[in-house]
């Protein structure tokens, strides 16, 4: 049985800029994104339960 190739490096992939990395690692931005995502999911649940 032959093993499937494992890709360990992606030389063609562009690396994120310092600004992008800073935004990804910023706790305040992550908290706002989390709150928005949680609110979005909660709204979907509420709308799903409103069926009369």
Secondary structure as UniProt FT lines:
FT   TURN            11..12
FT   HELIX           18..25
FT   HELIX           27..49
//
